[in-house]
Amino acid sequence: RVGSATSLNSAVINTRLQELVKLFKERTEKVKEKLIDPDVTSDDESPVTSPAKSAPAAAPVPPPGGEPEKDKAEEDEHYCEMLCCTFKHQPWLDRLKNYRFPSSIDPLTNLMYVLWLFFVVMAWNWNCWLIPVRWAFPYQTPANIHCWLLMDYLCDLIYLLDILVFQTRLQFVRGGDIITDKKAMKENYLRSQRFKMDVMCLLPLDFFYFKVGVNPLLRFPRCLKYMAFFEFNNRLEAILSKAYIYRVIRTTAYLLYSLHVNSCLYYWASAYEGLGSTTWVYDGEGNSYIRCYYWAVKTLITIGGLPDPKTLFEIVFQLLNYFTGVFAFSVMIGQMRDVVGAATAGQTYYRSCMDSTIKYMNFYKIPKTVQNRVKTWYEYTWHSQGMLDESELLVQLPDKMRLDIAIDVNYNIVSKVALFQGCDRQMIFDMLKRLRSVVYLPNDYVCKKGEIGREMYIIQAGQVQVLGGPDGKTVLVTLKAGSVFGEISLLAAGGGNRRTANVVAHGFANLFILDKKDLNEILVHYPESQKLLRKKAKKMLRNNNKPKEEKGVPGDPLIIPPKPDTPKLFQAALAAAGKMGGKGPLAQVRWRLKELKAMQA
């Protein structure tokens, strides 16, 4: 029992020692990685104090000459119990009280400002659409006048808040600097054309209600706030991912509004001539707005089938309608064509490139198998990227913005390449801008064994397989997204830059490629990084060229393993026994070894 207990304790101690050795190895690797690459942050997190393991509870000590303090948890913290967990939650009323309106607003990026513009545009649309209706049709009556006035003055309040609260806080650019000073922003707004139009929108013509009655035409200046509408369009299109859909809806709304105004004018003309007085005017039956809108559609779109005007007023009105309808409808059709054309410009470019390529292949009688692969590449590249060449999109951006995009897309992958760890960060940034994206089809050879390597590959999406073996078709390893291969070929010289295996795309693969020529142009400006890369490349080549036995990998198994050598001390003892000529055990062993050597010979 004592022996079993001792062996058990030794096993536990041995297991614990192995765990400690493993932890020390991991810590050493992390420290080494941090020394090589200073950008690598530590995985250790600062300990968080648990509520259950806080300091021992003690009675609150009252301040001198006073009473004990109240529990702050009851005063400041509010909790909302949900299921079995307790979440801290601040009441919405307190959050509303503690909210502070920003002193300056960025009109280009602030979503709150875009939301406010939406309410301003809704108030503007209320005035633009309903002022003509209330003026022409008998929908405003003494029974519902209070509802109309309530909505009117609510829209006026939105206009007023826009002037006093938002427009005076908008940032602007002067001499290349973003101005956020309150006084400067206010003065900039007061000197702008926008302020003059906003003041005209709120002209107090409503005081004439006391003399002429509630006439909706007195609110016509409220429709002059069109600048907010166009600003809202620009801000919303910058946010939406498919802005052409909003453009189509907006163009359709233009057409509907022109028909709306024409229907109001037709009812006013009919009332002026007398409802049902002639065959041309509205006869007063059915829903007045729907009937007049139907007449406006037939007139502006020039469908025909309308009754002939009888009086001079009706003839002039109809002629103006025809002229306006032809002009407005042609403008709407042209604008709709531009919107749809801009939305499908990329698709049109893709189809034209594909058609030109197919025409070229048919002219030179390229085999159908090759043509099918080319068509597959076009379709997959377009559907996966939305474009055929990413560099065409980024070429219009400034160099700094291209670098920012390249860092967000590729830096995490390139910084993990062992060859580039420890290099100048700016050198890596310059290298990121030289990466180009290439799509490989299934079973396409990325590189072949024996060819000269001039590129490094980074897998962005998909998988590639490294093939080897006697037949060259055995899958040695499968590389997934984020893996890097071919980096040694960028710096190898003297024949060391030949590919050592075949690499084939397993399915569709999107790779980033760095050319050797581009890297050499970058390294001219970074001599220290160039020396480090040369040193690392030579070390990697030596490791790759070592035989298997030197790397610790077992070589080919032998049928008869070799006999281990005789220890040196034992050989010295045998030699001394031979010199002494004795007949002891050593002499017999020496004689036996001679016989074995003779048999082996």
Salt bridges, closest charged atoms under 4 A:
GLU19 OE1 - ARG16 NH1 3.23
ASP39 OD1 - ARG425 NH2 1.96
ASP43 OD2 - LYS30 NZ 3.87
GLU77 OE2 - LYS88 NZ 3.78
ASP152 OD2 - ARG134 NH2 2.96
ASP152 OD1 - ARG219 NE 3.66
ASP156 OD1 - ARG219 NH2 3.00
ASP156 OD1 - ARG222 NE 2.93
ASP162 OD2 - LYS225 NZ 3.11
GLU187 OE1 - ARG191 NH1 3.97
ASP198 OD2 - ARG194 NE 3.89
ASP198 OD1 - LYS225 NZ 2.87
ASP206 OD2 - ARG219 NH1 3.54
ASP206 OD1 - ARG222 NH2 3.45
GLU231 OE1 - ARG194 NH1 2.82
GLU231 OE2 - ARG235 NH2 3.96
GLU237 OE1 - ARG247 NE 3.49
GLU237 OE2 - ARG250 NH1 2.75
ASP338 OD1 - ARG337 NH2 3.25
ASP399 OD1 - ARG402 NH2 3.24
ASP399 OD2 - LYS433 NZ 2.95
ASP404 OD1 - LYS400 NZ 2.86
ASP430 OD1 - LYS433 NZ 3.96
ASP444 OD1 - ARG373 NH2 2.04
GLU455 OE1 - ARG499 NH2 3.78
ASP518 OD1 - ARG434 NH1 3.47
GLU521 OE1 - ARG434 NH1 3.14
GLU595 OE1 - ARG592 NH1 3.11
